Amino acid sequence: MIEVEVYAAGLREPSRMMRLALELDTIDGMHYKVDTRHDLVYMQFTETVPTKHELHDIFDRIGLEAKFVGQVPFEDEAQEE
């Protein structure tokens, strides 16, 4: 299991919360919790893990800037470029 924590300022806005839920609910093998008080999303992946780029795209589509908290357990940066 892989765990990822993302900070996204403005997440607590209801319309953005709904749009984020619609985006995240399409990812198989993922469970998430949202801490609206602190604009944080906690994600756990049990199957395929999206790349950092794919997760950034999800947040970008709803007008939020995703900032990963802690060490991100994705492929190294050289593979992303």
C-alpha positions as a Markdown table, in Angstrom:
| # | Residue | x | y | z |
|---|---|---|---|---|
| 1 | Met | 0.0 | 0.0 | 0.0 |
| 2 | Ile | 1.2 | 3.5 | -0.9 |
| 3 | Glu | 0.1 | 6.6 | 1.1 |
| 4 | Val | 0.2 | 10.1 | -0.2 |
| 5 | Glu | -0.7 | 13.4 | 1.5 |
| 6 | Val | -1.5 | 16.5 | -0.6 |
| 7 | Tyr | -2.0 | 20.1 | 0.5 |
| 8 | Ala | -4.2 | 22.2 | -1.8 |
| 9 | Ala | -5.1 | 25.7 | -0.6 |
| 10 | Gly | -8.8 | 26.4 | -1.3 |
| 11 | Leu | -9.9 | 22.8 | -1.1 |
| 12 | Arg | -12.5 | 23.6 | 1.5 |
| 13 | Glu | -14.7 | 25.4 | -1.0 |
| 14 | Pro | -17.7 | 23.1 | -1.5 |
| 15 | Ser | -17.7 | 23.2 | -5.3 |
| 16 | Arg | -14.0 | 22.2 | -5.4 |
| 17 | Met | -14.7 | 19.5 | -2.9 |
| 18 | Met | -17.4 | 18.0 | -5.1 |
| 19 | Arg | -15.3 | 18.2 | -8.2 |
| 20 | Leu | -12.3 | 16.6 | -6.4 |
| 21 | Ala | -14.5 | 13.8 | -5.2 |
| 22 | Leu | -15.8 | 13.2 | -8.7 |
| 23 | Glu | -12.2 | 13.0 | -10.0 |
| 24 | Leu | -10.8 | 10.8 | -7.2 |
| 25 | Asp | -13.7 | 8.4 | -7.2 |
| 26 | Thr | -12.7 | 7.2 | -10.7 |
| 27 | Ile | -9.3 | 5.9 | -9.5 |
| 28 | Asp | -9.4 | 2.1 | -8.9 |
| 29 | Gly | -7.9 | 0.8 | -5.7 |
| 30 | Met | -7.7 | 4.2 | -4.0 |
| 31 | His | -9.2 | 5.3 | -0.7 |
| 32 | Tyr | -9.0 | 8.9 | 0.4 |
| 33 | Lys | -10.0 | 11.2 | 3.3 |
| 34 | Val | -10.2 | 15.0 | 3.1 |
| 35 | Asp | -9.3 | 17.3 | 6.0 |
| 36 | Thr | -11.1 | 20.5 | 4.9 |
| 37 | Arg | -10.0 | 22.4 | 8.0 |
| 38 | His | -6.4 | 22.1 | 6.8 |
| 39 | Asp | -6.9 | 21.7 | 3.0 |
| 40 | Leu | -5.4 | 18.2 | 3.0 |
| 41 | Val | -6.2 | 15.1 | 1.1 |
| 42 | Tyr | -4.9 | 11.7 | 2.4 |
| 43 | Met | -4.8 | 9.0 | -0.2 |
| 44 | Gln | -4.0 | 5.3 | 0.0 |
| 45 | Phe | -3.4 | 3.2 | -3.1 |
| 46 | Thr | -3.7 | -0.6 | -3.1 |
| 47 | Glu | -3.6 | -1.1 | -6.9 |
| 48 | Thr | -2.1 | 1.1 | -9.6 |
| 49 | Val | -0.5 | 4.3 | -8.3 |
| 50 | Pro | -1.0 | 7.4 | -10.5 |
| 51 | Thr | 2.2 | 9.4 | -11.3 |
| 52 | Lys | 2.8 | 12.7 | -9.7 |
| 53 | His | 2.0 | 14.3 | -13.0 |
| 54 | Glu | -1.4 | 12.6 | -13.2 |
| 55 | Leu | -2.3 | 13.7 | -9.7 |
| 56 | His | -1.2 | 17.2 | -10.4 |
| 57 | Asp | -3.5 | 17.2 | -13.5 |
| 58 | Ile | -6.5 | 16.2 | -11.3 |
| 59 | Phe | -5.9 | 19.1 | -9.0 |
| 60 | Asp | -5.2 | 21.5 | -11.9 |
| 61 | Arg | -8.5 | 20.7 | -13.6 |
| 62 | Ile | -10.4 | 21.9 | -10.5 |
| 63 | Gly | -8.2 | 25.0 | -10.1 |
| 64 | Leu | -6.1 | 23.9 | -7.2 |
| 65 | Glu | -2.3 | 23.7 | -6.8 |
| 66 | Ala | -1.3 | 20.3 | -5.3 |
| 67 | Lys | 1.7 | 20.3 | -3.0 |
| 68 | Phe | 2.9 | 16.9 | -1.8 |
| 69 | Val | 3.6 | 16.6 | 1.9 |
| 70 | Gly | 6.6 | 14.5 | 2.9 |
| 71 | Gln | 8.5 | 12.1 | 0.7 |
| 72 | Val | 6.5 | 11.1 | -2.4 |
| 73 | Pro | 6.8 | 7.4 | -3.1 |
| 74 | Phe | 6.5 | 7.8 | -6.9 |
| 75 | Glu | 9.0 | 7.1 | -9.7 |
| 76 | Asp | 12.0 | 9.2 | -9.6 |
| 77 | Glu | 12.1 | 12.6 | -11.3 |
| 78 | Ala | 14.3 | 11.3 | -14.2 |
| 79 | Gln | 11.5 | 9.0 | -15.4 |
| 80 | Glu | 8.9 | 11.8 | -15.4 |
| 81 | Glu | 10.8 | 14.1 | -17.8 |
